[in-house]
Amino acid sequence: MAYLFVHEDREYLLSAGDRLETDLGVLDVPGDVTAGDVVETHLGTAFRVRELRGPDLFAHLERTGAPMMPRDVGLVVGHTGLGRGDRVLDVGTGTGVLAAYLGRVGASVTTYERDAEFAAVARENMTTARVADRVEVRTGDVCADLDGLAAGGDGTDEGETDRFDVLTLDTEDAPAVVGRAPELVVPGGFVAVYSPFVEATREVVGTAREAGLSEIETLETIQREMDFDDRGSRPSTAGVGHTGYLTFARYTA
C-alpha cells in the first residue's frame, strides 16, 4: 500500500519496505507504516506519512501521456452528477487519472485502453489509487466491443438495467461511441467528452445531435491563478490557462 511521505515542500510516493535515498538522508519505510506516522531518515529528517488524495493521483501516478487535469475531472463529476454506485464506461484510459478519480467517488468503472503497455501501467495505477476493485482496465478497441456493450452494458445480454449511467471519452474514436450512446446509456444518463482540439469537439457535437442526445453543451476549460503582492492583485501571467474542451450531452428518450 502506497503513502505520501512529506517533508516541507517535498513529497514521495512510497510503500512498506521501500528505501529512499536523498540529500536529506536515507529513509527506510517500516513494514507496518500507516498514515499519520512520522518516519525519520538516518540523518534525523522527519517525514510525515499521509494518505493519497485525488490531486495526489495527478501528481504521482505513473504517466503514459498527459492525464486529465483535476479541474477537468471536477467538471465531469459536477456536470454529470456522478456518484457512488453509478456505472461508468470510460474510453481512452491513458494514465488512468479520470478512471481512478471516478473509482474513488464510488463508481464502478469499465475503462478501455488500446495500448497494452499503457493498460498495464493503468492497472498498476489503479492499485496505487486503491480502486482496483472498482475499476476494470480492458485492453482493446472499444469500437470492436460496442455491439456487446450495447446489448448489456458489459458484454452480457441482460438488457437496459446493465446500461451505463455515464459515458466518458478521451479518444479520437469519441464520435463513433457517442453515436451509440442511446444504446449504451440509461435514460437520463450523461455523456462527457474531452478533446484538446476544437475540430474534434465540433464533430462530437454534430454526432450527438444526430444521435438524438439533448442538453448538449461545450465548455472550454480555462483557469487563471491570482497573484497577490505589495503592488496589487492581478491574474498570473505564468502557466497554461487552457487545457481543452469538454462536451456534455444527455440521453433523455
C-alpha positions as CSV (number, residue, x, y, z in Angstrom):
1,M,0.0,0.0,0.0
2,A,1.4,3.4,-1.1
3,Y,1.5,6.5,1.0
4,L,2.9,10.0,0.6
5,F,6.0,10.9,2.6
6,V,6.1,14.6,3.1
7,H,8.8,17.0,4.4
8,E,8.2,20.7,3.8
9,D,7.8,21.1,0.0
10,R,9.0,17.6,-0.8
11,E,6.8,14.5,-1.1
12,Y,7.5,11.0,-2.3
13,L,5.2,8.1,-3.0
14,L,6.5,5.1,-1.1
15,S,5.3,1.7,0.2
16,A,6.3,-0.5,3.1
17,G,9.8,-1.8,2.7
18,D,10.9,0.9,0.2
19,R,14.2,2.7,0.6
20,L,14.5,6.4,-0.4
21,E,18.0,8.0,-0.7
22,T,18.1,11.8,-0.8
23,D,20.3,14.6,0.4
24,L,18.1,14.6,3.5
25,G,19.3,11.1,4.3
26,V,18.3,7.5,3.8
27,L,14.7,6.7,4.6
28,D,13.8,3.0,5.1
29,V,10.0,2.6,5.2
30,P,8.8,0.3,8.0
31,G,6.7,-2.7,7.2
32,D,3.9,-1.5,9.5
33,V,3.8,2.1,8.3
34,T,0.4,3.8,8.2
35,A,-1.0,7.3,7.6
36,G,-0.2,9.7,10.4
37,D,3.2,8.2,11.3
38,V,6.3,10.2,11.3
39,V,9.4,8.4,9.9
40,E,12.9,9.8,10.1
41,T,15.9,9.4,7.8
42,H,19.2,8.3,9.1
43,L,20.1,12.0,9.4
44,G,17.1,12.7,11.5
45,T,14.9,14.4,8.9
46,A,11.3,13.8,9.7
47,F,8.8,12.8,7.0
48,R,5.0,12.7,7.8
49,V,3.1,9.8,6.3
50,R,-0.1,10.9,4.5
51,E,-3.0,9.2,2.7
52,L,-3.3,9.8,-1.1
53,R,-6.0,12.2,-2.1
54,G,-7.4,12.9,-5.6
55,P,-4.9,15.6,-6.6
56,D,-2.1,13.4,-5.4
57,L,-3.1,10.9,-8.1
58,F,-2.4,13.5,-10.8
59,A,1.0,14.3,-9.3
60,H,2.2,10.8,-8.5
61,L,0.6,8.1,-10.7
62,E,3.0,6.7,-13.3
63,R,2.3,8.6,-16.6
64,T,2.0,7.2,-20.1
65,G,0.8,10.5,-21.5
66,A,-0.8,13.8,-20.5
67,P,-3.5,12.9,-17.9
68,M,-6.7,14.9,-17.4
69,M,-6.3,17.8,-15.1
70,P,-8.1,17.7,-11.7
71,R,-10.1,20.8,-12.7
72,D,-11.4,19.0,-15.8
73,V,-12.2,15.9,-13.7
74,G,-14.2,18.2,-11.4
75,L,-16.3,19.4,-14.3
76,V,-17.0,15.9,-15.4
77,V,-18.2,14.9,-11.9
78,G,-20.2,18.1,-11.4
79,H,-21.9,18.2,-14.8
80,T,-22.9,14.5,-14.8
81,G,-23.8,14.3,-11.1
82,L,-21.8,11.1,-11.0
83,G,-21.9,9.4,-7.6
84,R,-21.5,6.2,-5.6
85,G,-22.9,3.1,-7.3
86,D,-23.0,4.6,-10.8
87,R,-21.7,2.5,-13.7
88,V,-19.2,4.3,-16.0
89,L,-17.9,3.4,-19.4
90,D,-14.6,5.2,-19.8
91,V,-12.8,5.2,-23.2
92,G,-9.2,6.3,-23.6
93,T,-7.7,5.3,-20.2
94,G,-4.2,6.6,-20.7
95,T,-2.6,7.1,-17.3
96,G,-6.0,6.4,-15.7
97,V,-6.3,9.6,-13.6
98,L,-10.0,10.1,-14.6
99,A,-10.9,6.4,-14.0
100,A,-9.1,6.5,-10.6
101,Y,-10.9,9.6,-9.5
102,L,-14.3,8.2,-10.5
103,G,-13.5,4.9,-8.7
104,R,-12.7,6.9,-5.6
105,V,-16.0,8.7,-5.8
106,G,-17.5,5.2,-5.6
107,A,-18.4,4.5,-9.2
108,S,-17.9,1.2,-10.9
109,V,-15.7,1.9,-14.0
110,T,-15.0,-0.1,-17.1
111,T,-12.2,1.6,-19.0
112,Y,-10.7,0.8,-22.4
113,E,-7.1,1.4,-23.5
114,R,-5.8,0.3,-26.9
115,D,-2.1,0.2,-26.0
116,A,-1.3,-2.9,-24.0
117,E,1.6,-1.3,-22.2
118,F,-0.4,1.8,-21.3
119,A,-3.2,-0.5,-20.0
120,A,-0.7,-2.5,-17.8
121,V,0.5,0.8,-16.3
122,A,-3.0,1.9,-15.7
123,R,-3.8,-1.3,-13.8
124,E,-0.8,-0.7,-11.5
125,N,-2.1,2.9,-11.1
126,M,-5.5,1.6,-10.0
127,T,-3.8,-0.5,-7.3
128,T,-1.8,2.5,-6.2
129,A,-5.1,4.6,-6.1
130,R,-6.8,1.7,-4.2
131,V,-9.6,1.4,-6.6
132,A,-8.6,-1.9,-8.4
133,D,-11.8,-3.5,-7.1
134,R,-13.9,-0.8,-8.7
135,V,-12.0,0.0,-11.9
136,E,-11.6,-2.7,-14.6
137,V,-9.0,-1.8,-17.2
138,R,-9.6,-3.5,-20.5
139,T,-7.1,-3.7,-23.3
140,G,-8.6,-3.2,-26.7
141,D,-10.6,-1.1,-29.1
142,V,-14.0,-0.2,-27.6
143,C,-15.4,0.1,-31.1
144,A,-14.9,-3.6,-31.6
145,D,-17.0,-4.3,-28.4
146,L,-19.8,-1.8,-29.0
147,D,-22.3,-4.4,-30.0
148,G,-21.8,-6.4,-26.9
149,L,-21.7,-3.3,-24.7
150,A,-24.9,-2.0,-26.2
151,A,-26.6,-5.4,-25.6
152,G,-25.9,-5.4,-21.9
153,G,-23.6,-2.8,-20.8
154,D,-20.8,-5.2,-20.0
155,G,-20.9,-7.6,-22.9
156,T,-23.9,-9.6,-21.5
157,D,-27.5,-9.7,-22.7
158,E,-29.2,-8.6,-19.5
159,G,-30.8,-5.6,-21.1
160,E,-31.3,-2.0,-20.1
161,T,-30.6,-2.4,-16.4
162,D,-26.9,-3.1,-17.3
163,R,-26.5,0.1,-19.3
164,F,-24.1,2.7,-18.1
165,D,-25.1,5.8,-16.1
166,V,-22.2,7.9,-17.5
167,L,-20.1,7.6,-20.6
168,T,-16.7,9.4,-20.5
169,L,-14.5,9.7,-23.6
170,D,-11.0,10.9,-24.2
171,T,-10.2,9.3,-27.5
172,E,-10.2,10.0,-31.2
173,D,-13.0,7.4,-31.6
174,A,-15.3,9.6,-29.5
175,P,-17.8,10.4,-32.3
176,A,-18.3,6.7,-33.1
177,V,-19.0,5.9,-29.5
178,V,-21.2,9.0,-29.0
179,G,-23.3,7.8,-31.9
180,R,-24.2,4.7,-30.0
181,A,-24.9,6.5,-26.7
182,P,-28.7,5.8,-26.8
183,E,-27.8,2.1,-26.7
184,L,-25.1,2.4,-24.0
185,V,-26.5,4.9,-21.5
186,V,-29.6,4.7,-19.3
187,P,-32.4,7.2,-19.9
188,G,-31.3,10.3,-18.1
189,G,-27.6,9.3,-18.3
190,F,-24.8,11.6,-19.4
191,V,-22.0,11.6,-22.0
192,A,-18.8,13.6,-21.3
193,V,-16.2,14.0,-24.0
194,Y,-12.8,15.6,-23.6
195,S,-10.7,16.8,-26.5
196,P,-7.7,19.1,-26.8
197,F,-8.8,20.2,-30.3
198,V,-11.9,22.2,-31.3
199,E,-12.2,20.4,-34.7
200,A,-12.8,17.1,-32.9
201,T,-15.2,18.8,-30.5
202,R,-17.3,20.0,-33.4
203,E,-17.6,16.5,-34.8
204,V,-18.7,15.2,-31.4
205,V,-21.4,17.8,-31.1
206,G,-22.7,17.0,-34.6
207,T,-22.8,13.3,-33.8
208,A,-24.5,13.9,-30.5
209,R,-27.2,15.9,-32.3
210,E,-27.7,13.2,-35.0
211,A,-28.0,10.5,-32.2
212,G,-30.8,12.5,-30.6
213,L,-29.0,13.5,-27.4
214,S,-30.1,16.6,-25.6
215,E,-28.7,19.3,-23.3
216,I,-25.6,19.4,-25.5
217,E,-23.1,21.9,-24.1
218,T,-19.4,22.5,-24.8
219,L,-17.1,24.3,-22.5
220,E,-13.5,25.5,-23.0
221,T,-11.7,24.9,-19.7
222,I,-9.7,27.9,-18.7
223,Q,-8.4,28.9,-15.3
224,R,-6.0,31.6,-14.2
225,E,-4.3,31.8,-10.8
226,M,-4.2,35.1,-9.0
227,D,-1.0,36.8,-7.9
228,F,-1.1,39.0,-4.7
229,D,1.9,41.2,-3.7
230,D,2.6,44.6,-2.3
231,R,1.9,46.3,-5.6
232,G,-1.5,44.9,-6.1
233,S,-3.5,41.9,-7.3
234,R,-3.8,40.5,-10.8
235,P,-4.2,37.3,-12.8
236,S,-0.9,35.4,-13.1
237,T,0.9,35.6,-16.4
238,A,2.6,32.2,-15.8
239,G,1.2,28.7,-16.6
240,V,-1.2,27.4,-19.1
241,G,-4.8,28.6,-18.7
242,H,-6.4,26.5,-21.4
243,T,-6.5,22.7,-21.1
244,G,-9.1,21.6,-23.6
245,Y,-12.8,21.3,-24.5
246,L,-15.4,19.3,-22.6
247,T,-18.7,18.4,-24.3
248,F,-21.6,17.2,-22.2
249,A,-24.8,15.6,-23.5
250,R,-27.7,13.7,-22.1
251,Y,-29.8,10.8,-23.3
252,T,-33.4,11.7,-22.3
253,A,-35.5,9.5,-24.5
